[in-house]
Amino acid sequence: MEFSEEEFGRLLYAENNRKTAEENYVQDPLDADNLTKWGEALIELSSCQNPRDSKKMIEDARTKLEEALEIDPTKHYTLWCLGNALTSCGFLTPDLSDAKGHFDKAYEYFQKAVDVDPENGLYRQSLKVALQAPELHMEIHKNGIGQMGLGGGGASTSSKVKESKKQKSSEFTYDLLGWAILAAGIVAWVAMAKSHIPPSPPS
């Protein structure tokens, strides 16, 4: 997958956030905001990995986000990020019944985020999208993601035409997953930035 200069800059920013969060964690392991930033950075960085490494990175993000929620279970943004991580895990899980477990958990976390911050349109929209996730999963895996190493070795073919088609399908799926994860990361970053805007000075 190739990245534009802007996308590459975003990934560098996410990597810097990951390193900073890792360093801050040593100083204060009970900082829920720091754990959320760490998980968020891992989700964004997962967009430039192959599916297997991407899933591992997202699972690491889940661990950080779950740890943040153990410290403060009412952090709606963390709940929402965890819902996104679970959704991504679902899409990277070949078996639909296993993936549906991730999607169901994601829906629960999106609902919890809405319960804490009911006016947040992004959270409400995530609930709607979570309901469509199984159908999207079938479509993505029908286009060949299951052949790319998530569920074991794929069947080899001797035909160069088939290899070419498989490669194009793989590239399409990498791009599709990359954009989906990157889009979630961008939306998450914008939401985080908005939630950290300092209050305007009193007039």
C-alpha positions in Angstrom: 0.0 0.0 0.0 1.4 3.4 -1.0 0.8 6.5 1.1 0.5 10.1 0.2 2.8 12.6 1.9 -0.2 13.7 4.1 -1.0 10.1 5.1 2.7 9.4 5.8 2.8 12.5 8.0 -0.3 11.2 9.9 1.4 7.8 10.5 4.6 9.5 11.7 2.4 11.5 14.1 0.7 8.3 15.3 4.1 6.6 15.8 5.3 9.6 17.8 2.1 9.5 19.9 2.7 5.8 20.5 6.3 6.3 21.7 5.3 9.2 23.9 2.4 7.2 25.4 4.7 4.2 26.0 7.2 6.5 27.8 4.5 8.2 29.8 3.1 4.9 30.9 6.3 4.1 32.7 5.9 7.3 34.7 2.1 6.9 35.3 0.5 3.6 34.5 -2.9 4.8 35.8 -3.3 7.7 33.3 -6.4 6.6 31.4 -6.0 9.5 28.9 -2.5 8.3 28.1 -3.6 4.7 27.6 -6.4 5.9 25.3 -3.9 7.9 23.2 -1.7 4.8 23.1 -4.5 2.6 21.9 -5.7 5.2 19.4 -2.1 5.5 17.9 -1.9 1.7 17.6 -5.2 1.6 15.7 -4.0 4.2 13.3 -0.6 2.5 12.8 -2.4 -0.8 12.1 -3.6 0.7 8.7 -0.1 0.2 7.2 0.4 -3.4 8.3 -0.5 -6.7 6.5 -3.7 -8.2 7.9 -2.1 -10.5 10.4 0.2 -7.8 11.9 -2.7 -5.3 11.7 -4.8 -7.7 13.8 -2.0 -8.1 16.4 -1.6 -4.4 16.6 -5.3 -3.8 17.0 -5.5 -6.5 19.7 -2.7 -4.6 21.5 -4.7 -1.4 21.2 -7.7 -3.2 22.7 -5.6 -4.2 25.7 -4.6 -0.5 26.3 -8.1 0.7 25.9 -9.5 -1.9 28.2 -6.9 -1.0 30.8 -7.9 2.7 30.5 -11.6 1.7 31.1 -10.6 -0.3 34.2 -9.2 3.0 35.5 -12.2 5.1 34.4 -15.2 3.1 33.0 -17.1 6.3 32.0 -14.6 7.7 29.5 -17.0 7.8 26.5 -14.2 8.5 24.0 -12.3 5.4 25.2 -15.5 3.4 25.0 -15.9 4.6 21.4 -12.3 3.8 20.5 -12.6 0.3 21.9 -15.7 -0.2 19.8 -13.6 0.8 16.7 -10.9 -1.6 17.7 -13.4 -4.5 18.1 -14.9 -3.6 14.7 -11.5 -3.7 13.1 -10.8 -7.1 14.7 -14.1 -8.4 13.4 -13.2 -7.4 9.8 -9.8 -9.1 10.2 -11.4 -12.3 11.5 -12.1 -14.7 8.6 -14.9 -16.7 10.2 -18.2 -14.7 10.3 -19.5 -16.2 13.5 -16.2 -15.3 15.3 -16.3 -11.9 13.7 -19.9 -11.4 14.8 -18.7 -11.8 18.4 -16.4 -8.8 17.9 -19.1 -6.8 16.1 -21.6 -7.5 19.0 -19.1 -6.3 21.6 -18.3 -3.3 19.5 -22.0 -2.4 19.4 -22.1 -2.7 23.2 -19.2 -0.3 23.6 -20.7 2.2 21.1 -24.0 2.0 23.1 -22.1 2.7 26.3 -20.4 5.7 24.7 -23.8 7.0 23.6 -25.2 6.4 27.1 -22.5 8.6 28.6 -22.6 11.3 25.8 -26.0 11.0 24.1 -25.6 14.2 22.1 -22.5 12.9 20.2 -23.6 12.2 16.6 -20.4 10.3 15.8 -21.2 7.8 18.6 -24.8 7.4 17.4 -23.6 6.9 13.8 -21.2 4.2 14.9 -24.1 2.3 16.4 -25.8 2.3 13.0 -22.7 1.2 11.2 -22.0 -1.6 13.7 -25.3 -3.1 12.7 -24.2 -3.3 9.1 -20.7 -4.8 9.9 -21.6 -8.5 9.3 -22.9 -7.7 5.8 -19.8 -5.7 5.1 -17.6 -8.5 6.5 -19.1 -11.0 4.0 -18.5 -8.6 1.1 -14.8 -8.0 2.1 -14.1 -11.7 2.6 -15.8 -12.6 -0.6 -13.2 -10.4 -2.3 -10.3 -12.5 -1.0 -9.1 -11.3 2.3 -9.4 -14.8 3.7 -6.7 -15.9 1.2 -4.1 -13.5 2.6 -2.8 -15.4 5.5 -5.3 -14.8 8.3 -6.7 -18.3 8.4 -3.5 -20.2 7.4 -1.9 -20.9 4.1 -3.9 -20.2 1.0 -4.0 -22.5 -2.0 -1.2 -22.0 -4.4 -2.1 -21.7 -8.1 0.1 -22.4 -11.2 -1.7 -20.0 -13.4 -0.1 -16.6 -13.7 -3.5 -15.1 -14.6 -5.0 -16.4 -11.3 -1.9 -15.0 -9.4 -2.4 -11.6 -11.1 -6.1 -11.6 -10.1 -5.3 -12.7 -6.6 -2.6 -10.0 -6.3 -5.0 -7.3 -7.5 -7.7 -8.6 -5.1 -5.2 -8.6 -2.3 -4.1 -5.0 -3.1 -7.8 -4.0 -3.3 -8.4 -5.5 0.1 -5.3 -4.0 1.7 -6.4 -0.6 0.4 -10.0 -1.1 1.5 -8.9 -2.2 5.0 -6.2 0.5 5.2 -8.7 3.2 4.3 -11.3 1.9 6.7 -8.8 1.8 9.6 -7.2 5.1 8.6 -10.6 6.8 8.3 -11.6 5.5 11.8 -8.2 6.9 13.0 -8.8 10.2 11.4 -12.3 10.5 12.8 -10.9 9.5 16.2 -8.1 12.1 16.0 -10.5 14.9 15.0 -12.9 13.9 17.9 -10.0 13.8 20.3 -8.8 17.2 19.1 -12.2 18.7 19.5 -12.6 17.3 23.0 -9.3 18.9 24.0 -9.9 22.4 22.7 -9.1 24.8 25.6 -12.1 26.8 26.9 -12.3 30.4 25.5 -11.0 33.0 27.9 -13.7 34.9 29.9 -14.7 38.2 28.3 
